[in-house]
Every structure is written in structure tokens, then in C-alpha cells.
């Protein structure tokens, strides 16, 4: 019999300190790989401690995801046939580019400065050099050339201020800085670019530091974090306005995920358990759409997505109709609202579909029925988008074509339980 493995309790901070002590012999490449492995271990451990992850969930997180297309899922489960995805037949809209085409027209470069280039020898009203009889006039649409250059996301300018010293009294006279230079080392554009790269594009702090350093602007990760934190305090009024605007949306999407925040974890994993306080840290994402606008909000702390959404909706105007809330069926995504505030809950169909994808190998024929039924609904939605239908027209199309499919699927699912075709604790009953 194999001897038991002795348990060794160690914190993430201790492991990272140990890793730092061997950074030089490991080399930078080896150090980064081992650091990524430690962070993955810490993340998986946190998921297991919070009891939020099944083996299937961990497998999806750690292993490369395969396709979830119905035909491929059924093929992997050994089910022959399968309904092919219907191709939308509506006209192609400007938002859907031609297949195999990755270029953009000049008008797509909205941030590019426009440089007007006059003709070198001709002016409006001049005699035509070709026929010698007519006069030339400007066309409404000019010829367009697009030229793209690369540049560093953050650049620095070093001002060398001349200094003069008196050879008699020793007084030093320094040149004044040019007008407009300001007194701050990091201006607002630098803070905005750092925030966009870190939070908009998902650059890790250390990778961002390496990119900027390789382009000649060394900026430590800790310094960048401090710059963003200081700037965030000054734009709180803008954040509050965005929250107020998001509260007026027509459709709101919300979900959350576990988040490691060292400042909130310093009490240890057992902090708060005796008092019954929540110990997990989460980042909630709330996306509000309406009137052609989209507002994305993120909240990080102890609250769940439903609680954060409830705080947002408290700022909704009383005269507005109840919004549609889109989320998965997890109870903590639902807001607890006062009586006067209502939402129309629409659970995410993609989440429900994925549960059937996961068990197709165990229940191939039953899952085939569900996946192909949902495939028809997705096909109807693709048709609506291809035709550029308005929300009202899209609703009418789904009511006419998708509702019979969903009613039939609901009746089938209900029958499985009423006629006891599935066991209460079986895989299919837990979907």
C-alpha cells in the first residue's frame, strides 16, 4: 500500500516569493512559465474551495475547447446525420463584409487625420490641359490614399533645459519649459492609454511593462497601476453618469466570475467564515443596451452580479417600462428589487444548450433532439440579422417560426418527467 502524502500548507504569496528567489537561475522564459503555472494552480484551488467547479468545468477551463456546433457534437457522440445549419438567405448588409475579405475602406479609419492635398498645377476654373476647351472643377469625392505607420502606445519627450552659471557669483539660470508642457510627468492621455490597454484590451501589467520598455519608454507595472488608480478617482462623476444611463437600458445582461484581489484576501481563506460573512471576491459585468447605445459596467468586490444589478436598477426612472434581463439560471444573478421595480427575466439559451452538449455522449438521441431544435431557433435569428430586421420584426419572426419549436421542445421535456423517463438524480435531470 502506497504511503499517504503529507499535506503541506503554503500560501500563494510564499510560493511567489520562493519563485522570485530563483528567478535568475531559471532565466526569464522559465520564470514566466513557472509563474503562469503557479497562478493557474492558485485559480483552480480557489474554484475548488468555493465549490464552484465540477470536473467538467475544470476540464473546459484548462483544456483547449472543441467546437460546439451541432453536427460536430453529434459526430463525436457517434450519432449519424444531423441537421445542417441553415444559411441565411437575406441580403448582405454593410455590417457583413464579403467572405474572404479582410480589408477596410478609407472611411473606416475614423481616427485617422485627414490631409487635403491640392493639385500641383491645376485650380478650379483653369483651362483643361487635355481638350484645351473646357474648364476643370472639383469633384465631390476626392481620390483616397491610406498610409499606416506603427508607433509606441506611450511615448516620452525629454526636454533638455539649458542651464547657465555666472562665473562670478555662481548663480544658475535654467531655461523655462516650453508653453503647454505642464507640471505633471504623466498627462491624461498616458493614463487613458494605459487604462485602455490594461482593461480594454486585457494586457497583463507585466506584459504591458515589457512592451513599453522594448519600445524605449520604460514604465514599471507598479507605476502604471498607481497612475490608473489616481486617474480613476478624478473620473468618478463620469462613472456615476454611466451607471445612471445604464439603468435606463432596454435589455441588460449580467454575470460574474471569481476574482483574486490581494487586498481583500490578506485575512486568509478562513477570514469571515466564523461570522458568516461572504469571503469570495467577484467581478460582475453588466451590459446595458438601448436606443442604439451600449454601456458596459464592471464591479469588483464581495457582491454577486444580481446584487450589483439591483444597485444599478435603483437609479432607473420610475416611468420607464420594466427592462429585459438576460443571464444564466444561477440564482445569484437575479436582483432583489423593491416592489415598484420589475424586470422581465430571459435566461440564456446558450448556457442551457451547453449543458446538453456536455452530456451528448451519454444521451445521444435525446440531446440530438434538443440540439437540432435549438439549431432551428438559432437559424431563425441568423435569418433576422441577415435581413436587418428591427427588434419588433425580429420578435414577430421568432413568434411565428421559433415559438412552435420551443413549445414542442417544452412539451417533450415535460413529458420526460411526467412519464418518469428520466431518473430524478440522473445526468439528464440535472441539466
C-alpha positions as CSV (number, residue, x, y, z in Angstrom):
1,X,0.0,0.0,0.0
2,X,1.3,3.4,-1.0
3,X,2.2,5.7,1.9
4,X,0.0,8.7,2.3
5,X,1.3,12.1,1.0
6,X,2.0,14.5,3.8
7,X,-0.1,17.7,3.5
8,X,1.9,20.9,3.3
9,X,0.0,24.2,3.7
10,X,1.6,27.1,1.8
11,X,0.2,30.4,0.6
12,X,0.4,31.9,-2.9
13,X,2.5,34.7,-1.5
14,X,5.1,32.2,-0.2
15,X,5.2,30.4,-3.5
16,X,5.7,33.6,-5.4
17,X,8.4,34.8,-3.0
18,X,10.2,31.4,-3.5
19,X,9.9,31.8,-7.3
20,X,11.4,35.3,-7.1
21,X,14.4,33.9,-5.3
22,X,15.3,31.6,-8.2
23,X,14.4,34.0,-11.0
24,X,18.0,34.4,-12.2
25,X,19.0,30.7,-12.5
26,X,15.6,29.9,-14.1
27,X,16.0,32.6,-16.8
28,X,13.3,34.9,-17.9
29,X,11.4,32.4,-20.1
30,X,11.4,29.7,-17.4
31,X,10.5,32.2,-14.8
32,X,7.4,33.4,-16.7
33,X,6.2,29.8,-17.5
34,X,6.5,28.7,-13.8
35,X,4.8,31.9,-12.6
36,X,1.9,31.3,-15.0
37,X,1.7,27.7,-13.6
38,X,1.5,29.0,-10.0
39,X,-1.2,31.4,-10.9
40,X,-3.2,28.7,-12.6
41,X,-2.8,26.5,-9.5
42,X,-4.0,29.3,-7.3
43,X,-7.0,30.0,-9.5
44,X,-8.0,26.3,-9.7
45,X,-7.6,25.9,-5.9
46,X,-9.8,28.9,-5.3
47,X,-12.5,27.5,-7.5
48,X,-12.4,24.2,-5.7
49,X,-12.5,25.9,-2.3
50,X,-15.6,27.9,-3.3
51,X,-17.2,24.6,-4.6
52,X,-18.0,26.4,-7.9
53,X,-16.2,24.0,-10.3
54,X,-17.1,20.5,-11.4
55,X,-14.5,18.2,-13.1
56,X,-16.2,19.1,-16.4
57,X,-15.9,22.8,-15.7
58,X,-12.2,22.5,-14.8
59,X,-11.7,20.4,-18.0
60,X,-13.2,23.3,-20.1
61,X,-11.0,25.9,-18.3
62,X,-7.7,24.0,-18.6
63,X,-8.1,22.2,-21.9
64,X,-8.5,23.6,-25.3
65,X,-12.2,23.9,-26.1
66,X,-13.6,21.9,-29.1
67,X,-16.3,23.1,-31.4
68,X,-19.9,23.1,-30.1
69,X,-21.5,23.0,-33.5
70,X,-24.4,20.5,-33.5
71,X,-23.1,18.4,-36.4
72,X,-19.7,18.1,-34.8
73,X,-21.0,17.3,-31.3
74,X,-23.3,14.6,-32.7
75,X,-20.5,13.2,-34.8
76,X,-18.2,12.9,-31.7
77,X,-21.0,11.2,-29.8
78,X,-21.4,8.6,-32.7
79,X,-24.8,9.9,-33.9
80,X,-25.1,9.8,-37.7
81,X,-26.8,12.5,-39.7
82,X,-27.8,15.7,-38.0
83,X,-29.5,18.7,-39.5
84,X,-27.1,21.1,-41.2
85,X,-27.1,24.7,-40.2
86,X,-29.4,26.7,-42.4
87,X,-27.6,29.5,-44.2
88,X,-29.3,32.9,-44.1
89,X,-30.7,33.9,-47.4
90,X,-31.3,37.6,-46.8
91,X,-29.4,40.4,-48.5
92,X,-25.9,41.2,-47.2
93,X,-25.8,44.3,-45.2
94,X,-22.9,46.8,-44.8
95,X,-22.1,45.3,-41.5
96,X,-21.5,41.8,-43.0
97,X,-18.4,42.0,-45.3
98,X,-17.9,39.8,-48.3
99,X,-16.4,36.4,-47.4
100,X,-12.6,36.2,-47.7
101,X,-12.2,39.9,-47.5
102,X,-10.3,41.4,-44.6
103,X,-9.7,44.9,-45.8
104,X,-11.4,48.2,-44.9
105,X,-12.4,51.2,-47.0
106,X,-10.9,54.6,-46.2
107,X,-14.0,55.7,-44.3
108,X,-13.4,53.0,-41.7
109,X,-10.3,54.8,-40.4
110,X,-12.3,57.2,-38.2
111,X,-9.3,58.1,-36.0
112,X,-7.0,59.0,-38.9
113,X,-6.3,62.7,-39.6
114,X,-7.4,63.9,-43.0
115,X,-4.8,65.7,-45.1
116,X,-6.1,67.7,-48.0
117,X,-3.7,67.6,-50.9
118,X,-4.4,70.2,-53.7
119,X,-3.5,69.5,-57.3
120,X,0.0,70.6,-58.1
121,X,-0.7,72.6,-61.2
122,X,-4.5,72.9,-61.7
123,X,-7.0,75.1,-59.8
124,X,-10.8,75.4,-60.1
125,X,-11.7,77.3,-63.3
126,X,-8.4,76.5,-65.1
127,X,-8.5,75.5,-68.8
128,X,-8.5,71.7,-69.3
129,X,-4.9,70.7,-70.3
130,X,-6.4,67.7,-72.3
131,X,-9.0,69.2,-74.6
132,X,-8.0,72.9,-74.2
133,X,-11.6,74.0,-74.4
134,X,-13.4,73.1,-71.1
135,X,-12.7,74.3,-67.6
136,X,-11.9,72.0,-64.6
137,X,-14.0,71.9,-61.4
138,X,-13.5,69.9,-58.2
139,X,-15.4,66.6,-57.7
140,X,-17.3,65.9,-54.6
141,X,-15.3,62.6,-53.8
142,X,-11.5,63.1,-53.7
143,X,-9.0,60.3,-54.5
144,X,-8.1,58.4,-51.3
145,X,-4.8,57.0,-50.2
146,X,-4.4,55.3,-46.8
147,X,-0.9,55.0,-45.3
148,X,-0.5,53.2,-41.9
149,X,2.5,53.7,-39.6
150,X,3.4,52.0,-36.4
151,X,4.1,53.9,-33.2
152,X,4.5,53.1,-29.5
153,X,1.3,53.2,-27.4
154,X,3.0,55.5,-24.9
155,X,5.9,57.9,-25.8
156,X,8.0,60.2,-23.7
157,X,9.6,63.5,-24.6
158,X,12.8,64.6,-22.8
159,X,13.2,68.4,-22.6
160,X,16.8,69.5,-22.2
161,X,16.5,72.9,-20.4
162,X,19.7,74.9,-20.9
163,X,21.5,76.0,-17.7
164,X,23.8,79.0,-17.4
165,X,26.0,79.7,-14.4
166,X,27.5,83.0,-13.5
167,X,31.3,82.7,-13.3
168,X,31.4,85.3,-10.5
169,X,28.5,84.6,-8.1
170,X,27.8,81.1,-9.2
171,X,24.1,81.7,-9.7
172,X,22.5,79.1,-12.1
173,X,19.8,80.2,-14.6
174,X,17.6,77.5,-16.1
175,X,15.6,77.9,-19.3
176,X,11.8,77.9,-19.0
177,X,9.9,74.8,-20.2
178,X,8.1,75.3,-23.4
179,X,4.5,76.5,-23.2
180,X,1.9,73.7,-22.7
181,X,4.4,71.2,-21.3
182,X,2.6,71.4,-17.9
183,X,3.8,70.3,-14.5
184,X,2.7,66.7,-14.4
185,X,5.1,63.9,-15.6
186,X,2.2,61.7,-16.7
187,X,-0.5,63.5,-18.6
188,X,-4.2,62.4,-19.0
189,X,-3.5,60.8,-22.4
190,X,-0.9,58.5,-20.9
191,X,-3.3,57.4,-18.1
192,X,-6.1,56.8,-20.7
193,X,-3.9,54.7,-22.9
194,X,-2.7,52.6,-20.0
195,X,-6.3,52.0,-18.9
196,X,-7.4,51.1,-22.4
197,X,-4.6,48.6,-22.9
198,X,-5.0,47.1,-19.4
199,X,-8.7,46.9,-19.1
200,X,-10.0,47.4,-22.6
201,X,-7.5,45.0,-24.4
202,X,-6.7,42.8,-21.4
203,X,-2.9,43.4,-21.3
204,X,-1.4,42.0,-18.1
205,X,0.6,44.6,-16.2
206,X,4.0,42.8,-16.6
207,X,3.4,42.3,-20.4
208,X,2.5,45.9,-20.8
209,X,5.7,46.9,-19.0
210,X,7.7,44.7,-21.3
211,X,6.1,46.1,-24.4
212,X,6.7,49.7,-23.5
213,X,10.2,49.0,-22.3
214,X,11.1,47.4,-25.6
215,X,9.9,50.5,-27.5
216,X,12.1,52.8,-25.4
217,X,9.7,54.0,-22.8
218,X,10.4,52.1,-19.5
219,X,7.4,52.3,-17.3
220,X,7.2,49.9,-14.3
221,X,4.0,47.9,-13.8
222,X,3.5,49.3,-10.3
223,X,3.8,52.9,-11.6
224,X,1.2,52.3,-14.3
225,X,-1.1,50.8,-11.7
226,X,-0.7,53.9,-9.5
227,X,-1.3,56.2,-12.5
228,X,-4.6,54.5,-13.3
229,X,-5.7,54.4,-9.7
230,X,-5.1,58.2,-9.3
231,X,-6.9,58.9,-12.6
232,X,-9.9,56.7,-11.7
233,X,-10.6,58.9,-8.7
234,X,-11.0,62.0,-10.9
235,X,-13.4,60.4,-13.3
236,X,-15.9,59.1,-10.7
237,X,-18.6,61.6,-11.9
238,X,-18.3,60.1,-15.4
239,X,-18.7,56.6,-13.9
240,X,-21.8,57.7,-11.9
241,X,-23.3,59.1,-15.1
242,X,-22.7,55.9,-17.0
243,X,-24.4,53.9,-14.2
244,X,-27.4,56.2,-14.4
245,X,-27.5,55.8,-18.2
246,X,-27.2,52.0,-18.0
247,X,-30.1,51.9,-15.5
248,X,-32.4,53.2,-18.3
249,X,-31.5,50.5,-20.8
250,X,-34.0,48.3,-22.6
251,X,-32.0,45.0,-22.3
252,X,-29.5,44.3,-19.5
253,X,-27.0,41.4,-19.4
254,X,-25.2,40.4,-16.2
255,X,-22.9,37.7,-15.0
256,X,-19.9,37.4,-12.6
257,X,-16.7,35.5,-12.2
258,X,-14.3,34.8,-9.4
259,X,-11.6,37.4,-9.0
260,X,-8.4,37.4,-6.9
261,X,-7.8,40.8,-5.2
262,X,-4.8,40.6,-2.8
263,X,-6.0,43.5,-0.7
264,X,-9.2,41.6,0.0
265,X,-7.5,38.2,0.6
266,X,-4.9,39.3,3.2
267,X,-7.1,37.9,6.0
268,X,-6.6,34.4,4.7
269,X,-9.0,31.9,3.2
270,X,-10.8,31.3,6.6
271,X,-11.4,35.0,7.2
272,X,-15.1,35.7,7.7
273,X,-16.2,32.1,7.9
274,X,-16.9,32.2,11.7
275,X,-19.0,35.4,11.4
276,X,-20.9,34.0,8.3
277,X,-19.7,36.8,6.1
278,X,-19.1,36.2,2.4
279,X,-15.4,35.6,1.7
280,X,-15.4,35.3,-2.1
281,X,-14.4,38.2,-4.4
282,X,-16.2,38.6,-7.7
283,X,-16.1,40.8,-10.8
284,X,-19.6,41.4,-12.1
285,X,-20.1,42.5,-15.7
286,X,-23.3,44.4,-16.6
287,X,-24.0,45.4,-20.2
288,X,-26.9,47.7,-20.9
289,X,-28.3,48.3,-24.4
290,X,-31.0,50.6,-25.7
291,X,-31.6,53.4,-28.2
292,X,-28.6,52.2,-30.2
293,X,-26.2,52.6,-27.3
294,X,-24.3,50.1,-25.2
295,X,-22.9,50.7,-21.7
296,X,-20.6,48.1,-20.1
297,X,-20.1,48.3,-16.3
298,X,-17.7,46.3,-14.1
299,X,-17.9,45.9,-10.3
300,X,-15.3,44.0,-8.3
301,X,-15.9,43.1,-4.6
302,X,-17.9,40.8,-2.4
303,X,-21.3,41.3,-4.1
304,X,-22.7,39.0,-6.7
305,X,-23.9,40.0,-10.2
306,X,-27.6,40.1,-9.1
307,X,-26.8,42.4,-6.1
308,X,-24.8,44.8,-8.3
309,X,-27.6,44.9,-10.9
310,X,-30.1,45.7,-8.2
311,X,-28.0,48.7,-7.2
312,X,-27.9,49.9,-10.8
313,X,-31.6,49.5,-11.3
314,X,-32.4,51.6,-8.2
315,X,-31.5,54.5,-10.4
316,X,-34.0,53.6,-13.1
317,X,-36.6,56.2,-13.9
318,X,-40.0,55.2,-12.4
319,X,-42.0,55.9,-15.6
320,X,-39.9,53.5,-17.8
321,X,-41.2,50.1,-18.7
322,X,-39.5,47.1,-17.0
323,X,-36.3,46.1,-18.8
324,X,-35.4,42.7,-20.1
325,X,-32.7,41.0,-18.0
326,X,-30.5,38.3,-19.8
327,X,-28.5,35.9,-17.6
328,X,-27.9,32.3,-17.0
329,X,-30.2,30.5,-14.5
330,X,-27.8,30.9,-11.5
331,X,-29.9,32.3,-8.6
332,X,-27.3,34.9,-7.6
333,X,-27.7,36.6,-11.0
334,X,-31.2,37.7,-10.2
335,X,-31.6,41.1,-8.5
336,X,-33.6,41.6,-5.3
337,X,-35.7,44.6,-6.1
338,X,-38.3,46.6,-4.3
339,X,-41.9,46.1,-5.2
340,X,-42.1,49.0,-7.6
341,X,-39.1,47.8,-9.7
342,X,-39.6,44.9,-12.0
343,X,-37.5,43.1,-14.7
344,X,-38.5,40.6,-17.4
345,X,-36.1,37.7,-16.9
346,X,-34.8,35.9,-20.0
347,X,-32.5,33.0,-19.2
348,X,-29.5,32.5,-21.6
349,X,-30.3,29.8,-24.2
350,X,-26.6,29.3,-25.0
351,X,-25.9,28.3,-21.4
352,X,-28.8,25.8,-21.5
353,X,-27.6,24.4,-24.8
354,X,-24.1,23.9,-23.5
355,X,-25.4,21.6,-20.7
356,X,-26.8,19.2,-23.4
357,X,-23.5,19.4,-25.4
358,X,-21.7,18.2,-22.3
359,X,-23.8,15.0,-21.9
360,X,-24.4,14.2,-25.6
361,X,-22.0,11.2,-25.4
362,X,-24.2,9.7,-22.6
363,X,-27.6,10.6,-24.0
364,X,-27.0,10.9,-27.8
365,X,-30.6,10.6,-29.1
366,X,-32.2,12.8,-26.5
367,X,-29.5,15.5,-26.9
368,X,-29.8,15.3,-30.6
369,X,-33.5,16.3,-30.4
370,X,-32.7,19.2,-28.2
371,X,-29.7,20.5,-30.2
372,X,-31.4,20.3,-33.5
373,X,-34.5,22.1,-32.1
374,X,-32.3,24.9,-30.8
375,X,-30.5,24.9,-34.1
376,X,-33.7,25.9,-35.8
377,X,-34.1,28.8,-33.4
378,X,-30.6,30.0,-34.0
379,X,-31.2,29.7,-37.7
380,X,-34.2,31.9,-37.4
381,X,-32.2,34.5,-35.6
382,X,-29.4,34.4,-38.2
383,X,-32.1,35.0,-40.8
384,X,-33.4,38.0,-38.9
385,X,-29.9,39.5,-38.6
386,X,-29.1,38.9,-42.3
387,X,-32.3,40.7,-43.3
388,X,-31.6,43.6,-41.0
389,X,-34.9,43.3,-39.2
390,X,-35.9,45.8,-36.5
391,X,-36.4,44.4,-32.9
392,X,-40.2,44.3,-33.5
393,X,-39.8,42.5,-36.8
394,X,-37.3,40.1,-35.2
395,X,-39.8,39.4,-32.4
396,X,-42.6,38.7,-34.9
397,X,-40.4,36.3,-36.8
398,X,-39.5,34.3,-33.7
399,X,-43.1,34.2,-32.5
400,X,-44.1,32.8,-35.9
401,X,-41.3,30.4,-36.5
402,X,-39.4,29.8,-33.3
403,X,-42.3,29.6,-30.8
404,X,-43.8,26.4,-32.2
405,X,-40.3,24.8,-32.0
406,X,-39.8,25.9,-28.4
407,X,-43.4,24.9,-27.4
408,X,-42.7,21.4,-28.8
409,X,-39.4,21.1,-27.0
410,X,-41.0,22.3,-23.7
411,X,-43.8,19.6,-24.1
412,X,-41.2,16.9,-24.8
413,X,-39.1,17.9,-21.7
414,X,-42.2,18.0,-19.5
415,X,-43.1,14.5,-20.8
416,X,-39.7,13.1,-19.7
417,X,-40.5,14.0,-16.1
418,X,-44.3,13.2,-16.0
419,X,-43.8,9.8,-17.6
420,X,-40.7,9.2,-15.5
421,X,-38.5,8.6,-18.5
422,X,-35.6,10.1,-16.6
423,X,-34.5,9.4,-13.0
424,X,-34.7,12.5,-10.7
425,X,-30.9,12.3,-9.9
426,X,-29.7,11.2,-13.4
427,X,-27.5,13.3,-15.6
428,X,-30.4,14.4,-17.8
429,X,-32.5,15.5,-14.9
430,X,-29.6,17.7,-13.6
431,X,-29.1,19.6,-16.9
